[in-house]
Amino acid sequence: MKPNKYITLKHLLIDNKKHIGLQFNSDKVLNTLVKNLKNLEWSHKHDMFCLLNNKRNLDSIFSLFKGIAWVNTNYFFDKSNSKNLDEKFDLQWFRKRKRPSNYKTCPESFLDKLEIKRYANNTVRTYVSCFERFINYYPDKNIESLNETDVREYLRVLIQNNRSNSYINQSINSIKFYYEIVLGMPNRFYKIERPRKEKKLPTVLSPSEAKALINATNNIKHRCIVSLLYSAGLRRSELINLKPIDIDSKRMLIKVNDAKGKKDRLTLLAQSTLKDLRLYYKEFRPKNYLFEGQKNEKYSTTSIAKIIANAVTKTRIKKHVTAHTLRHSFATHLLENGTDLRYIQLLLGHSSTKTTEIYTHVASNNFISIKNPLD
């Protein structure tokens, strides 16, 4: 029978020594049982039992509670936020950028650890930017001396400046990454409260708006890019990594390699898009990637953003449209046309249907049968 009692293991740093914290709701059985652990201490600061972090003590915890309580290690063992994408780690922007005098930059150890853990370049930029903003908020303090109080004060300033919950969470991630992963101070800031995740509905174009956007592009290359983003539900990073061999015209499918989460998947290829791709291929003859910039290098995400922005200006669409808006529109229009949510999940490459379910909130067919009280 599955245990109905739970113990969560936490990393604690007490007197500069690593400890294992045992966090659980007050329970007669667990309170009695936990005292069988040798050298057990009570931490008033962390309000939980703890003991030195070593393999013997860890093994004794699992042995003691086996079959009696479920030991939750989600906060204890290392987990990486790395997307593990097949891309070259790029720090040229970091080396070449202009910085004000007396500006504190990320330590090399911070960058080295990001590279070792194979974080995506976009994530690296975000972490570096967020962490440097934090350490430069305290220009006269040594980085290693900053503590939980300093972090809370900085987060309070972000909130007062109306920074988004997403940005605040990214800032917390970057700070925790340095102190806990780079410096090895286990869960030094685990009690820092995170803002609630905002549950905003995605912006969705109508089918006619999506087609108008495709028709408003300047040339066949731009047309193919916008068309693929919409008709295949691709992310920008997936589009720029496509190779000519990934287009399967016989099966009318597109293979997406090494997508988010290091997963391959298949998605749809539209007949009209295939026709445009053939014209594009004859004119541009791409060598390495389906869409290439100068010197046959991978096309840039900023160029894609400019293509979409120009098309939006021409069509005078008032919505805020990005490449991801086209992906949202692809999923929503499939749902409105009766496609099963499970298939949409596979086409988008979502790990869980819970992520895909957001489109049920914006699909118009869910509201058609509802009689408006005014009518």
C-alpha positions in Angstrom: 0.0 0.0 0.0 1.2 3.5 -0.9 2.4 5.5 2.2 0.1 8.5 3.0 2.8 10.3 5.0 5.3 12.7 3.4 8.8 14.0 4.2 10.5 16.6 2.1 14.3 16.7 2.1 15.9 20.2 2.0 19.4 21.4 1.6 20.5 23.5 4.6 23.7 25.4 5.3 24.3 25.6 9.1 27.6 27.1 10.4 29.0 26.7 6.9 28.3 23.0 6.9 25.9 21.2 4.6 22.9 19.6 6.3 19.9 17.6 5.2 16.7 19.2 6.4 13.6 17.0 7.0 10.4 18.9 6.5 7.0 17.3 7.4 3.7 18.1 9.0 3.5 17.3 12.7 2.6 13.6 13.0 2.9 11.3 16.1 4.4 8.4 14.1 7.0 10.6 12.2 7.9 12.6 15.3 8.7 9.4 17.1 10.4 7.7 14.2 12.7 10.6 13.2 14.3 10.5 16.6 15.9 7.2 15.7 18.3 9.0 13.4 21.7 9.4 14.9 23.1 12.9 15.5 19.7 14.4 14.7 19.5 18.2 15.5 16.7 20.7 15.5 17.2 23.9 13.6 15.3 26.9 15.1 16.3 29.1 12.1 14.8 26.7 9.6 12.1 25.2 11.9 12.9 21.6 11.1 15.0 18.5 12.0 18.3 18.2 10.3 21.5 16.2 10.2 24.8 16.4 8.4 24.7 15.9 4.7 26.6 12.7 3.9 25.8 9.4 2.2 25.4 7.4 5.4 22.8 9.8 6.8 21.0 10.0 3.5 20.8 6.2 3.3 19.6 6.0 6.9 16.7 8.3 6.1 15.5 6.2 3.2 16.0 3.0 5.3 14.1 4.4 8.3 11.0 5.6 6.4 10.8 2.9 3.8 7.2 1.7 3.6 6.1 4.3 6.2 6.5 7.7 4.5 7.2 8.9 1.0 10.5 10.8 0.9 10.2 13.7 -1.5 13.6 14.5 -3.1 12.4 17.0 -5.7 14.1 19.9 -3.8 17.2 17.9 -2.9 18.7 16.3 -6.0 20.1 18.4 -8.8 17.7 19.2 -11.7 18.8 21.1 -14.7 16.7 23.8 -16.5 18.8 23.1 -19.5 16.9 22.6 -22.8 20.0 20.7 -24.1 19.5 22.1 -27.6 22.0 21.2 -30.2 23.5 24.7 -30.6 27.0 26.2 -30.1 27.5 28.0 -26.8 27.9 31.7 -27.8 29.4 34.4 -25.6 30.5 36.9 -28.3 27.8 39.3 -27.3 29.1 39.1 -23.7 32.7 39.9 -24.6 32.0 42.6 -27.2 29.2 44.6 -25.4 29.9 48.1 -24.1 29.6 48.5 -20.3 29.5 51.6 -18.1 32.5 52.2 -15.8 32.4 50.4 -12.4 29.8 48.0 -13.8 29.9 44.5 -12.2 29.9 41.6 -14.6 29.0 38.0 -14.1 31.9 36.0 -12.7 33.5 33.6 -15.2 32.5 30.7 -12.9 28.8 31.7 -13.6 29.4 31.4 -17.4 31.4 28.2 -17.1 28.6 26.5 -15.2 26.0 27.6 -17.7 28.1 26.1 -20.5 28.8 22.8 -18.7 25.1 22.4 -18.0 24.4 23.2 -21.7 21.8 25.9 -21.1 20.3 27.4 -24.3 21.8 30.7 -25.5 18.6 32.5 -24.9 18.5 31.3 -21.3 22.2 32.3 -20.8 21.4 35.9 -21.9 18.4 36.1 -19.6 20.4 34.7 -16.6 23.4 37.0 -17.2 21.2 40.1 -17.6 19.0 39.3 -14.5 22.0 38.5 -12.3 24.0 41.5 -13.3 21.1 43.8 -12.6 20.9 42.2 -9.1 24.6 42.6 -8.2 24.8 46.1 -9.6 21.9 47.1 -7.4 24.5 46.7 -4.5 27.6 48.4 -6.0 29.5 48.6 -2.7 28.8 45.0 -1.6 30.8 41.9 -2.3 28.8 39.4 -4.3 29.5 36.5 -1.9 28.4 38.6 1.1 24.9 39.2 -0.3 22.2 37.4 1.7 18.5 36.5 1.8 17.6 40.0 3.1 19.4 41.6 0.2 17.5 39.4 -2.2 14.2 40.3 -0.7 15.0 44.0 -0.8 15.9 43.7 -4.5 12.7 41.8 -5.3 10.6 44.4 -3.5 12.2 47.1 -5.8 11.3 45.0 -8.8 7.7 44.7 -7.7 7.5 48.5 -7.0 8.8 49.1 -10.6 6.0 46.9 -11.9 8.2 44.2 -13.3 6.3 41.2 -14.5 6.0 38.0 -12.5 7.9 36.2 -15.2 10.9 38.7 -14.9 10.9 38.4 -11.1 10.9 34.5 -11.4 13.8 34.7 -13.9 15.7 37.0 -11.5 15.2 34.5 -8.6 16.4 31.6 -10.9 19.5 33.5 -11.9 20.4 34.4 -8.2 19.7 30.9 -7.0 21.8 29.5 -9.9 24.9 31.4 -8.8 24.7 30.9 -5.1 23.4 27.3 -5.1 24.8 25.8 -8.3 28.0 27.7 -8.9 29.1 28.4 -5.3 27.6 25.1 -4.0 25.6 26.8 -1.2 22.7 24.4 -1.1 19.3 26.0 -1.3 20.5 29.1 0.4 17.4 31.0 -0.7 14.8 28.3 -0.7 12.5 30.3 1.5 12.3 33.2 -1.0 8.6 33.5 -2.0 7.9 33.5 -5.7 5.1 35.5 -7.3 2.1 33.6 -8.5 2.4 32.6 -12.1 0.2 34.7 -14.3 -2.4 32.8 -16.2 -2.8 34.9 -19.3 -4.7 33.7 -22.4 -2.7 33.6 -25.6 -3.2 36.1 -28.4 -4.8 34.4 -31.4 -5.3 35.6 -34.9 -8.4 34.6 -37.0 -7.7 32.4 -40.0 -8.2 35.3 -42.3 -5.7 37.4 -40.3 -3.1 34.6 -40.5 -3.5 34.4 -44.3 -3.3 38.1 -44.7 -0.1 38.2 -42.7 1.4 35.5 -45.0 0.3 37.5 -48.1 1.8 40.7 -46.7 5.4 39.4 -46.8 8.0 41.0 -49.1 9.4 37.9 -50.9 9.1 34.2 -51.2 11.6 33.5 -48.4 9.7 35.6 -45.9 6.4 34.1 -47.1 7.7 30.6 -46.4 8.9 31.6 -43.0 5.6 33.1 -41.8 3.7 30.3 -43.5 5.6 27.6 -41.7 5.3 29.2 -38.3 1.5 29.2 -38.7 0.8 26.0 -40.7 3.2 23.8 -38.7 3.0 25.5 -35.3 6.7 25.9 -35.0 8.7 27.8 -32.4 11.2 30.3 -33.8 14.1 28.2 -32.6 12.7 25.1 -34.3 12.2 27.0 -37.6 15.8 28.2 -37.8 17.1 24.7 -37.1 15.2 23.1 -39.9 17.2 21.5 -42.7 15.9 20.8 -46.3 15.9 17.1 -45.5 13.4 17.7 -42.7 10.7 18.5 -45.3 8.9 15.2 -46.2 6.8 16.1 -49.2 5.7 12.5 -49.8 4.1 12.1 -46.4 3.3 15.9 -46.1 5.1 16.1 -42.8 7.9 18.1 -41.2 10.4 16.5 -38.8 11.4 18.8 -35.9 14.7 17.7 -34.5 16.1 18.3 -31.0 13.1 20.5 -30.0 12.4 21.8 -26.5 13.3 19.0 -24.0 15.6 17.3 -26.5 12.6 15.7 -28.3 12.0 15.0 -31.9 8.5 15.2 -33.4 6.5 15.4 -36.6 4.2 18.2 -37.6 2.0 19.1 -40.6 3.1 20.4 -44.0 0.5 22.4 -45.8 0.1 21.9 -49.6 0.3 25.7 -50.2 3.4 25.9 -48.1 5.0 23.1 -50.0 4.4 24.9 -53.3 6.0 28.0 -51.9 8.9 26.1 -50.5 9.7 24.6 -53.9 9.8 28.1 -55.5 12.0 29.3 -52.6 14.4 26.4 -53.0 14.9 27.0 -56.7 15.7 30.6 -56.1 17.8 30.5 -52.9 19.4 27.0 -52.9 20.0 26.7 -49.2 23.0 24.5 -48.3 23.0 23.7 -44.5 19.8 25.1 -43.1 16.4 25.5 -44.8 16.6 29.3 -44.1 20.1 30.8 -44.1 21.5 34.3 -43.5 24.9 35.5 -44.7 27.7 32.9 -45.4 25.2 30.1 -45.2 24.8 30.5 -41.5 21.6 29.9 -39.5 18.9 32.5 -39.9 18.5 34.8 -36.9 15.5 35.0 -34.7 15.6 38.8 -34.8 15.2 38.7 -38.6 12.1 36.6 -38.1 10.7 39.1 -35.7 11.3 42.0 -38.2 9.6 40.0 -41.0 6.5 39.5 -38.8 6.5 43.2 -37.6 6.6 44.5 -41.2 3.8 42.2 -42.2 1.7 43.3 -39.2 2.3 47.0 -40.1 1.1 46.3 -43.7 -2.1 44.4 -42.7 -2.8 47.0 -39.9 -3.7 44.2 -37.5 -4.1 45.8 -34.0 -3.1 42.7 -32.0 0.4 42.2 -30.6 1.7 39.6 -33.0 4.9 37.5 -32.5 6.1 34.3 -34.0 4.6 32.5 -31.0 1.2 34.1 -31.8 1.2 32.1 -35.1 1.9 28.9 -33.1 -1.0 29.7 -30.8 -3.2 30.4 -33.8 -2.3 27.1 -35.4 -3.3 25.1 -32.3 -6.5 27.1 -31.7 -7.7 26.8 -35.3 -7.0 23.0 -35.3 -9.1 22.8 -32.1 -11.9 24.9 -33.6 -11.9 22.5 -36.6 -12.5 19.5 -34.4 -9.0 18.1 -34.0 -8.6 16.0 -30.9 -6.6 17.8 -28.1 -4.2 14.8 -27.8 -3.2 15.2 -31.5 -2.6 18.9 -31.1 -0.4 18.1 -28.1 1.8 15.8 -30.2 2.0 18.4 -33.1 3.1 21.1 -30.7 5.5 18.9 -28.8 3.9 19.5 -25.3 4.9 17.1 -22.6 1.5 17.3 -21.0 -2.1 17.9 -22.2 -2.4 20.5 -19.4 -0.2 22.8 -21.4 -2.3 22.3 -24.5 -5.6 22.8 -22.6 -5.1 26.6 -22.6 -6.4 26.6 -26.2 -9.8 25.4 -25.0 -10.2 28.8 -23.3 -9.7 30.7 -26.6 -11.3 28.4 -29.2 -14.4 30.2 -30.4 -16.5 27.0 -31.1 -16.7 26.5 -27.3 -18.8 29.6 -27.0 -21.0 29.4 -30.2 -23.6 27.2 -28.5 -24.0 29.5 -25.5 -27.0 31.9 -25.8 -26.1 35.4 -24.9 -28.6 36.7 -22.3 -28.9 40.0 -24.2 -30.1 38.2 -27.3 
